[in-house]
Amino acid sequence: MMIMMMIYYWSSVRYAEMAELAQLIDSEVFLAYATYTTIVLLKMMLMSVITAFFRMTRKAFSNPEDTATFGKGENAKKYLRTDLDVERVRRSHLNDLENIVPFIGIGLLYALSGPALSTALLHFRIFVGARIFHTIAYLTPLPQPSRGLSWLAGYAVTISMAYRVLKTGLYL
């Protein structure tokens, strides 16, 4: 009898936790977070394709096996080089990694902190817009401070969300 009561208790606790999780997933803020996170992740994945495109069109590779299409031996070695355009794309991709990964973690915590939908949408949209503009400014290249300001806008959004999480969780 005692075992049955324990099983019943744990199953009811699990059911309640699953119900809360289902409510979270149905939350408009969480759906907005998932949408905008997907957009920036796809944008970041696109940077790999753009890097490959620039490597192929500029014939600038960093690994010997990548040059096999263009010949063997000494002929292939001339393609083992750095190219300014390829490096620019790589730096933009690295900047994405440095900024989008924190956004994903902090943004999830922020979405769980119960912000107003309008405020959350403002944060998410500014971040996504800033990252897209940052990439355009980096690859075009647009004159500074355009790239720096777009980076700052995205960074400020992440800091703002982190502050909200700390304020909510630690009662700052």
Secondary structure, 3 states (H helix, E strand, C coil): CHHHHHHHHHHHHHHHHHHHHHHHHHCHHHHHHHHHHHHHHHHHHHHHHHHHHHHHHHCCECCHHHHHHHCCCHHHHCCECCCHHHHHHHHHHHHHHHHHHHHHHHHHHHHHCCCCHHHHHHHHHHHHHHHHHHHHHHHCCCCCCHHHHHHHHHHHHHHHHHHHHHHHHHCC
